[in-house]
Amino acid sequence: YGKTDKDTCAPICSEECLHGTCAEPGLCKCEPGYGGPRCELSCPNGRWGPDCTKDCVCRNNATCDPFSGACTCARGWTGDDCGSPCPPGQYGGGCLEKCRCRNGATCHHVSGKCLCGLGFTGPLCEDLCPEGTHGKDCQNECRCQNGGTCDP
């Protein structure tokens, strides 16, 4: 301990606390987002807060703010912990992009790629299956006999 310029007693650390204050001789109290003996290290991934003592709760490849613990969601995810996919009809970063799929198709919450229903094809699921095919992605071949036609 030592005397400050205001005639008060204060702890003295042998080495400077870079991102914190000297709490007692040889012990730094770190600011949020920093750790290490001299508060010289940024919190590693998955940790946050003073002395990096708190676990991040972010999911789905989200990043965790080392100071506040707040999650920044990856494309296609939302929620405080980034645990929910974008709502139907939306996709992408911040779920701000609108799906353009047709004929009742849904879009992938990350890429926006249309997932066509039975009997439809095309980038936006705008086309009926070509004649002679049917089913998901029009991958099934029709096997109608005696002049029958196939329902896509």
N, C-alpha and C positions, 0 to 999 in steps of 0.2 A: 504494500500500500504506500501511497505517497500523497503529498500535499498538492492541491491544485492551486491555480492562480486566484481562486476565490476563497482560499483558506479552508477548503474542505478536504476530507480524506477520500481518496479514490483508489480503486485497485490499479495495479500496474501489470501489464502483460509484457513479457520479455520480447515478444514479437508483435508487430502491429496487426490488429484485427482489420482485414481488408474490407469486408462487407459486414461489419458488426461492431459490437462494443466489448470492451474488457469488463467481464462480469465479476471476476475475482482473479487474483494473481494466477497467470498462466491459463485462464479459461475465457475464451471468446464466446459471446452470445451472438449468433448469426442472424442477419436479416432474412426474411422469407426468400427462398430461392437459392440460398447458399449454405454450404456446409464445409467441413474440414476443420482442422485445428485452428487455422487463422481465418476461417470463413472465406477461403480463397477459391473454393470449388463451386461451380454451378451444380445444382441438384442433378443427379443422373435421371435418365428416363424412368418413369414409374414412381418418382418420389417428388415431394414438394413441401413448401413451408419452411419455417425457421429450422436450421440444422437438418433440413431434408428428412424430417421424421415422419411425415405423413405419406400414406400410400395413395397413388392416383387410382381413380375408379373408372377411368375412360376405357371404352370397349371399341372393338372393330377398327383397330389401327388408328384411333384418334390420338392427337397429341395432347399432353397435359401441361398446363402452364405451371412452371416451377415456383411461381410466386403465389398464385391464388388457388391452384388445383383445378381451375376451369378447363373443360375439355373443348378442343376444336375438332369437330367431326370430320372424318374423311368423306369423300364424295359418296352420296347415296344414304347417309346415315343422319339421324337427328336425335334430340333428347339431351338432357343434362349429362348423361353418361355415354351418349352416342350409341345407345343400345337398340334403337328402333330404326327400321328402314324408312325411307321417305314414304309419305302417304300415297295411296293409289293416285295415279295421274301426274305424279311429280317424280323428278329424279335429279341426280347430279349434286354439285357443290351447294350446300345450304338448302337442298331440295327446291331450288328456285326455277329449275327448268320444267316445262310442261310437256307431257307425253303427247305425241301426235298420232298414235296408233288408231286404227279404224276397226270397224266391225266387232266391237267388244273386246278387242285384244288388250292385254296389259303390257306395261313396259318394265324393263329391268330397272330397279331403283338406283343402280350406279351408272350404267351406260345409257339407259334410255332405249335400248334395243327392244323392238316390239316382239312379244311372245304371242304368236298367232293362235287363235282357236282352231278347232277342227274345221277343215274345208277351206282355209284361207292361206294365202302366201303373199310374198312381196315384203319390201322393207317396212311398209306401214300396215301390212296385212290387208291391203286394199284389193287384192285379186282373189278370185275364186280359184280353186285347184284346177289345173289344166285337165282337159278331158282325158279320161283313163286313169286318173289318180284320185285319191281321197285321203282323209284323216289328218293327223297332226303333221304339219309341214308338207302335206301332200305326198308323203313317202310311201303310202300304200297303193299298190296297183289294183285296179278294178278287175274282177274276174267274172263279169256278168256273161251269161250264156243266152242263146236264142234271141239275140237282138235287144236284150235288156240294157238299161243305162244305169250308171253308177251315180249315187247321190254324193257330192263332194263332202 
